[in-house]
Amino acid sequence: MATETHSDGLADAVGVDMHVPGDAPGMPQLDFATWGNQIFWLVLALIAIYFILSRVALPRIGGVLAERQGTISNDIAAAEDLKSKAGEAEAAYDKALLDARAEAQRIVADARADIQADLDVAIAKADAEIAAKSAESERAISEIRAGALENVKDVARDTAREIVAALGVEADAQTVDAAVAARMKG
């Protein structure tokens, strides 16, 4: 049979029968006859494991967890401290930026005022030069106009004398001047 156990050659030589009738071969853990002994050793092993874990391993694990929690707490506190410092630095940066913008606006306003003052002086100087040149031009034009009227009178006298002479009439210079003057007045 497949479930029968056969003794080895040594047991046969000694004359010992290894097979106990009524004994079923199988796993010794499932043998009800040895359960009390197995339970005793199980409880003893569990108590030993409990004491080893509670006295050696768990304190070490607890220490590591406490150290880790302390490190995390310190890191969080340091991070909050750095966050507050960063907030203060950002506020200082914003204030400095606002001050710089105000200073830039003041500099721009001063530059505009200086430029406007220089521009006003330059415009006043240019207006004075233009007025002086305009007055000089008006005087030159009136001189040219007066000179042109005299030239027109001279040309008109000479032309009138030549016309009168071409007609064969003799006219004196006073009569021609009086006629040209009367005609020029209108």
C-alpha positions as CSV (number, residue, x, y, z in Angstrom):
1,M,0.0,0.0,0.0
2,A,1.0,3.5,-0.6
3,T,0.4,4.6,3.0
4,E,2.3,1.9,4.6
5,T,5.7,2.6,5.9
6,H,8.5,0.2,5.6
7,S,11.3,-0.1,8.0
8,D,14.8,0.2,6.9
9,G,17.3,-2.7,7.0
10,L,18.7,-1.7,10.4
11,A,15.4,-2.0,12.2
12,D,14.8,-5.4,10.6
13,A,18.3,-6.6,11.7
14,V,17.7,-5.7,15.3
15,G,14.2,-7.2,15.2
16,V,12.3,-4.0,16.0
17,D,9.0,-3.5,14.5
18,M,8.6,0.2,13.6
19,H,5.0,0.0,12.7
20,V,2.5,0.4,15.5
21,P,-0.9,-1.1,14.6
22,G,-3.7,1.5,14.7
23,D,-1.2,4.3,14.3
24,A,-2.0,6.4,11.2
25,P,1.0,7.8,9.5
26,G,0.7,11.7,9.0
27,M,1.8,15.1,10.4
28,P,2.8,15.0,14.1
29,Q,1.3,18.5,14.7
30,L,-2.1,17.0,14.1
31,D,-1.6,14.1,16.5
32,F,-4.0,14.8,19.4
33,A,-1.8,13.0,21.8
34,T,0.9,15.6,21.6
35,W,-1.3,18.7,21.6
36,G,-0.8,19.6,25.3
37,N,3.0,19.5,24.8
38,Q,2.7,21.6,21.6
39,I,0.5,24.2,23.3
40,F,3.0,24.5,26.2
41,W,5.9,25.2,23.9
42,L,3.8,27.5,21.8
43,V,2.9,29.6,24.8
44,L,6.5,29.5,26.1
45,A,7.8,30.7,22.6
46,L,5.3,33.5,22.4
47,I,6.2,34.7,25.9
48,A,9.9,34.6,25.0
49,I,9.2,36.6,21.8
50,Y,7.0,39.0,23.7
51,F,9.7,39.7,26.3
52,I,12.4,40.0,23.6
53,L,10.3,42.4,21.6
54,S,9.1,44.5,24.5
55,R,12.6,44.7,26.2
56,V,14.8,45.1,23.1
57,A,13.2,45.7,19.7
58,L,10.2,47.9,20.7
59,P,12.3,50.4,22.8
60,R,14.7,50.8,19.8
61,I,11.8,51.3,17.4
62,G,10.2,53.7,19.8
63,G,13.4,55.7,20.1
64,V,13.8,55.8,16.4
65,L,10.2,57.0,16.0
66,A,10.6,59.6,18.8
67,E,13.8,60.9,17.2
68,R,12.1,61.0,13.8
69,Q,9.2,62.9,15.3
70,G,11.6,65.3,17.0
71,T,13.4,65.9,13.7
72,I,10.2,66.5,11.9
73,S,9.0,68.9,14.5
74,N,12.3,70.8,14.4
75,D,12.2,70.9,10.6
76,I,8.6,72.2,10.7
77,A,9.6,74.9,13.2
78,A,12.6,75.8,11.1
79,A,10.5,76.0,8.0
80,E,8.0,78.2,9.7
81,D,10.8,80.4,11.0
82,L,12.3,80.6,7.5
83,K,8.8,81.3,6.1
84,S,8.3,84.2,8.5
85,K,11.8,85.5,7.6
86,A,10.9,85.2,3.9
87,G,7.7,87.1,4.5
88,E,9.7,89.9,6.2
89,A,12.2,89.9,3.4
90,E,9.4,90.1,0.8
91,A,7.9,93.0,2.7
92,A,11.2,94.8,2.9
93,Y,11.7,94.1,-0.9
94,D,8.3,95.5,-1.7
95,K,9.0,98.6,0.5
96,A,12.3,99.1,-1.2
97,L,10.6,98.6,-4.6
98,L,8.0,101.2,-3.8
99,D,10.6,103.6,-2.5
100,A,12.7,103.1,-5.7
101,R,9.6,103.8,-7.8
102,A,8.8,106.9,-5.9
103,E,12.4,108.1,-6.2
104,A,12.3,107.3,-10.0
105,Q,9.1,109.3,-10.3
106,R,10.7,112.2,-8.4
107,I,13.7,112.1,-10.6
108,V,11.5,112.0,-13.7
109,A,9.5,115.0,-12.4
110,D,12.7,117.0,-11.6
111,A,14.1,116.2,-15.1
112,R,10.8,117.2,-16.7
113,A,10.8,120.5,-14.8
114,D,14.5,121.2,-15.7
115,I,13.8,120.3,-19.4
116,Q,10.7,122.5,-19.3
117,A,12.6,125.4,-17.8
118,D,15.4,125.0,-20.4
119,L,12.7,124.8,-23.1
120,D,11.0,127.9,-21.9
121,V,14.3,129.8,-21.9
122,A,15.2,128.5,-25.4
123,I,11.7,129.4,-26.6
124,A,11.9,132.9,-25.1
125,K,15.4,133.4,-26.7
126,A,14.1,132.1,-30.1
127,D,11.0,134.4,-29.8
128,A,13.3,137.3,-29.1
129,E,15.6,136.5,-32.0
130,I,12.6,136.0,-34.3
131,A,11.1,139.3,-33.2
132,A,14.4,141.1,-33.7
133,K,14.9,139.5,-37.2
134,S,11.2,140.2,-38.0
135,A,11.7,143.9,-37.0
136,E,14.9,144.1,-39.0
137,S,13.1,142.5,-42.0
138,E,10.2,144.9,-41.7
139,R,12.7,147.8,-41.6
140,A,14.5,146.4,-44.6
141,I,11.2,145.9,-46.5
142,S,10.1,149.4,-45.7
143,E,13.5,150.7,-46.9
144,I,13.2,148.6,-50.1
145,R,9.6,149.8,-50.5
146,A,10.7,153.4,-50.1
147,G,13.6,152.9,-52.4
148,A,11.3,151.2,-54.9
149,L,8.9,154.2,-54.8
150,E,11.8,156.6,-55.5
151,N,13.0,154.4,-58.3
152,V,9.5,154.2,-59.7
153,K,9.3,158.0,-59.5
154,D,12.7,158.3,-61.3
155,V,11.7,155.8,-63.9
156,A,8.3,157.5,-64.3
157,R,10.0,160.9,-64.7
158,D,12.5,159.6,-67.3
159,T,9.8,157.8,-69.2
160,A,7.5,160.8,-69.1
161,R,10.3,163.1,-70.5
162,E,11.1,160.6,-73.2
163,I,7.4,160.2,-74.2
164,V,6.9,164.0,-74.2
165,A,10.1,164.4,-76.2
166,A,9.0,161.6,-78.6
167,L,5.7,163.5,-79.2
168,G,7.8,166.5,-80.1
169,V,6.7,168.7,-77.2
170,E,9.2,170.3,-75.0
171,A,8.5,170.1,-71.3
172,D,10.5,171.4,-68.4
173,A,11.6,169.2,-65.5
174,Q,9.4,170.8,-62.9
175,T,6.2,170.2,-64.9
176,V,7.1,166.6,-65.5
177,D,7.9,166.1,-61.8
178,A,4.7,167.7,-60.7
179,A,2.7,165.5,-63.2
180,V,4.4,162.4,-62.0
181,A,3.9,163.3,-58.3
182,A,0.2,164.1,-58.9
183,R,-0.3,160.7,-60.6
184,M,1.6,158.8,-57.9
185,K,-0.7,160.2,-55.1
186,G,-3.6,158.8,-56.8
